[in-house]
């Protein structure tokens, strides 16, 4: 980073390269170990991206124009960007992984596909690597038309004037989009896109299974190594290494590694404490592989052996999770699954002597829902309602938990115990598919793995 004074003067070097043209993300010509000739991104055929755009147009009225913006680059310090992650809807429709891009589709029933992207800058490429540019948008991404994103205000204003309706999500749109549509009434395409994204294709399910298996095997590694690990931070690093060793490009979300009473903070991500013998550690983590997340939670004893009290609480959560997974089916709802989990958790709380009054008292021990959709986002397609019937091809998490505060009114042997068990589950018309089953969760199997 110390050589920024030479940034522009060295730009001419970017013109000298050999081999297939690099575009700033893995492609078949440059990364044949990741991308096959018929694929646009690893595991996803070019034809599937076109089919997704067609499916969106099919949901729109005639004359509707769609504008979807990509993500923006954000700096963590002067001239130092945060790692970039593409806006999920834009990625779903285009496969394009560079910032500051815009997709224009239609007007319906046409699927005319226009991309507005950063033009290539040889001086910038010396520092930041290759980019697709306008030419790459046409050649690699199949755009019917492509222009510099700097033309967006005029281009969008002209395109909108020829359409009967404009569908654009202005919430995340950059200034160039907002200025191009400032006098245009718009509708939000996000709910339509989320309906499409919620049902995974065979290609998406295959990637998600790879992601789930890689993360599950990394959990197993961490459990085997627990006796050598003394801190939450070290355990988090072990998990992240395992995910990336198996191909994940990044964490799907910050690792939750919560020893002892820290597990009662649901999204505990500071990971700064020691792991103490006699405590449990709750781990909620997953890798992101080729744009698709995995999401796993397991809870295990730091010492490798559960105490009697820990076993009793753990068994309540495990039995709830197993029954809820068995109840997952197309046509059911997440609301129904959550209601089942509440009934089972309340039965367990009564057995533990922690709930004596009405069912409403459970919330302090189980304050979250049974799960969520999973896909390009960890908490995928948030516009879908929990009472919407599940469809074959949905992927959801099933993650009941029990969180017992460390307070005097709780029996001493139960205080500070926090347990969550979570798997990634494919909804089918029959028996659900558990993508993350490689991580053991039966008590005897957990203890056996930790001593293997």
Secondary structure, DSSP 8 states (H G I E B T S, - for coil): -TTGGGTTTTGGGGG---SS---SS--TTT-TTT--TTEEETTEEHHHHHHHHHHHHHTS-TTEEEEEE-----EEETTEE------HHHHHHH----SS-EEEEESTT---EEEEE----HHHHHHH----HHHHHHHTT--SEEEEGGGHHHHHHHHHHT-SEEEE--TT--HHHHHHTTTS-EE--HHHHHHHHHS--HHHHHHHHHHHHHHHHHHHHHHHTGGG--BHHHHHHHHHHHHHHTT-SEESS--EEEEGGGGGSTT-----SB--TT-EEEEEE-EEETTEE--EEEEEETTSS--HHHHHHHHHHHHHHHHHHHT--TT--HHHHHHHHHHHHHHHHHHTTS--S-GGGGGGT--S-S--B-SSSSS--TTS-TTS---TT-EEEE--EEE----TTS-GGGTT-EEE-BEEEE--SSS-EETTTTS--SHHHHHHHHT-
